[in-house]
Amino acid sequence: MNLDKKNVPYILDCTFRDGGYYNQWDFDDELVEKYLRLLALSGIDIIEIGYRFFKSKDYCGPFGFCSEEFLDGLNIDPKISVAVMFNASEVLDSNEQLDRFKESFIEAKKSRVDIVRVATYMHDAGKTEPLVSYLKSQGYIVCINLMKISESSETE
């Protein structure tokens, strides 16, 4: 893990994760290579490379699943920490998806992933505690991404 700077802001790039909404997380190999080369020169601390989807979708490219094998094949500068995001709603209330989730997140020291961002809505945030605990027990840095928080009440 390369997040050893203390009391300084980190810069996270989520171009592939967020940009995947436009191309089903299926980027051209040449673009990926060029982008990762430029990212290494940019001073970016963290790349949120994509998602880990657990439910099947009509079509989703490799940045939608970010398997360990896929990440191992990318030329990501070792100085850059890698983050992935997953939607808690895909895992909550489904033992089958929970099993897939646990199989997907191996020990962090064996993974190229350093940080896992858990995307959840306010009404499900409390339910994510077992997921967060599991990820932390595997050695990941865990962040919660509260979606549509601007639509939540002050009480929530």
N, C-alpha and C positions, 0 to 999 in steps of 0.2 A: 504494500500500500504506500502510495507516494504522498499522502497528505500529512506531512510532518511540519509544515509551517504553523506557528502558533499565533493566534490573535490577528490573522490576516484574512481578508476575504478570498474565497476560491472562485475561479471562473469556470463555469460549467457550460459546455456546448451541447445542445440537444438537436442539432440540425437533422441527423438521421432519424432519431426517434420521432420528432415532431413532423419532419418533412415526409415521413412515410405515409402520412394520411393522404398524400397526393399521388402516391405511386404504389400503394399496398406494400410498403417496406421492401421494395425490390429495386435496388440501385444498380446502375451500370458499374461493372468491375473497374473500368478505367477511371470513372469519376471517384469511386471509393478510394482507389490507390492515390490519386492526386490529392484528394481531400485530406486523407490521413497524413500524407507528407507535409502538406501546408499546416495542418493542425499542430504537428510536431514543432514547427517553426514559430507558432503563434504565441506560445506562453500559456495556452489553455491548460488548466490543471486537471479537469475531468471531462470525459466525453460520455454523455449518455447515448450509448450506441444504438439502442432500440428497445423493443419490448421483449417480454417473455409472455406470450399469449398461451393460455392453457386450453381454451375452448377452440374448436375448429372454426375456421372462417372460410368463406368461399375461396379466396386465394390470398395468400400472404407470403411475401418474400422472406428471405433469411433474417432480415433485420427485425421482423416481427416475432421471431422466436429466439434469436440470439443464443443458439445452443453453444455449449463449450467447444465443440468441434469447429463450428463456424468461427467463433471468436479466435480460436487458436490459429486459424488460417489467415487472419487479418494482420497487416503490418502496422500495429498500433505501437507508437513509441512507448517504451517501458516506463518513462517518466510520467506518463499520463494515466491517471486512475480511470477505471472503466465503471460506468454505472449502467444498469438496466432498470426499466420500469415494468411493473405488472399491475393489472387491475385486480384489486382485492375481491371485487364482486364475482370474478371468474372462479375463485377458489372457495369463498365462503359458502357454507351450506351444501357442499358437495364433497363427499368422502373421496370419490374418484379423482376429482380435480385437486383435492388436498394431497393425495398420494403423488400425483404428477408434479405438483409444486415442490414437494419434499425431494423427489428424485431429481428435479431440475436444479436445485440449489445445493450442490455438493459443498464440502468444506471450502471456505474462502481461500485458504492457503493453496488449494489445488485448482483454483479457478482464476480466470483472467478478470472476473468481475470483483470489484472492491466494494461497490456501493449498490444497494437495492433501494429503489424508490417505490413505495407502496401507494398507488393511486386509489383513493377511496372518497366516497361522498360522506358528508358529515353524519348522516344517519347510520352509516356502517362503521364509522371510525372506531368505536369501542369494540367492535367485533374483531378488529385486526390484531389485537394484542397477542393471541397465540401465533400468528404468522410472524409478527415482529420478533417475538421471543425466539422462535425457531431460527430465523435468519441471524439474529445476534449470537445464538448458540453455535452457529456454523462459522462465525467470525466476520460477518459482513457489517459494514456501516449501514444503518437503515435510516431512511428518511420517509416521512409521511407527506404525501401530496394531497391536500384537501381540495377536491374538485368542486367547482361552482360554489365556493365558500361565500362569495358575495350574495348568493341567494339564501344564505342561512340567517336565522334571526340572531340577535345579540345573545339571547338565552342559550341557544345551541352552542 
